Amino acid sequence: MLIEALGSALLGLALSGAAVRVLPRRLPSPRVVLVSGALGALFGAYLTHTALGPGHNTLVATFGGGLLVAAVVLSLLLRPDGRSGRSSPRTPFSVPTRG
């Protein structure tokens, strides 16, 4: 269990470090991203370990679950790209009128 926790935390840190390196302008501060990635991976490993139950302690599946949840948590931190140059022609949730 200790190896699963440490390994998943390291995988989460590696994933969030790569995200900070590749997308620095679209993410909040690197400290927030690194902590979110590690905690997301720990929660994902715990969730996978609990879902598999006793007798199914596969390290690869636990790491995979941790990595998937960390990726989802990091995707929630992304901000929209400011370079699109496209503005919405109408406000969100507005009803088009014929007039």
N, C-alpha and C positions, 0 to 999 in steps of 0.2 A: 504494500500500500504506500509506503514511503517513496519507493522508486516511481510509482505511478504519479504521485503528487509532484515530486521534484522534476520528473521528466516532462509532465504536462505544463508545469510552470515555465520551464526552460523553452519548450516549444512555443508557448504563448508569447514569451519575451522575444524570441527570434522572429515570430510572425509580425508582432507589433513593431519591432525594430526595422524590419524590412518595409513595413507600411510607412513608417516615419521617414525612411530614406527615399522611398519612391514618390510619395504624395505629401510633401511637407506643407504645401500651401492649403491643402484641402482638409487637414486635420487640426484639432486643437493642439495645445502644448504637448511636447513629447512625453512629459511626465505622466500626463493623463492617459495618453495612448498606451504607454508601456504598462501602467498599472491595470488599465482595462483589459489589455491583452492577456496578462498573466492571470488576473482574476477570472476572466472568461474561460480560459483554458482549465483552470482548477475546477470551476463549476461544471464544465463539460465533462471532465474526467470523472468527477463525482457522480454526475447524472448517468453517464455511461456505465460506470461500475455498479451503480444501484440498479439500473435497468437490466443488466445482464444477470445479476443475481449471483448467489454462491455457486461455485463449481465452474464458472465461466470466466475466470480471471485471465483474459487474454490482454497482454500488454499493448498489442498493436491496435485492438479495437478501442481500448481506453484512450490511447494517445490520439487516435483518429477522431473520437467524439470530442475530446478536449480541443483539438485543432479546429474542428468545425464550429463549435460554439464560440471560440475565440475569434474566428473569422466573421461570424455574425455580429458579435459585439463591436468589432472594429468597423464593420460596414455601417453600423448605426452612428458612428462618430463622424462619418464623411459629410462634408459640406458641399453644396453645389459648386461647380466650376464657374468662375466669374468671367471667363473668356468667351462664352457662347455668343454674346452680342445679340441674342434673340430676346425680344421682350414680348410678353403676352399681350395680344391685341385687346383682351378684355379681362376684367377682374375674375378671379376664381369664383366658381359657383354662381355666375351671373347667367341670366336667361337672355338668349338673343332676341331682339325685337325686330319687327319688320316696319321700320319707319324711317 
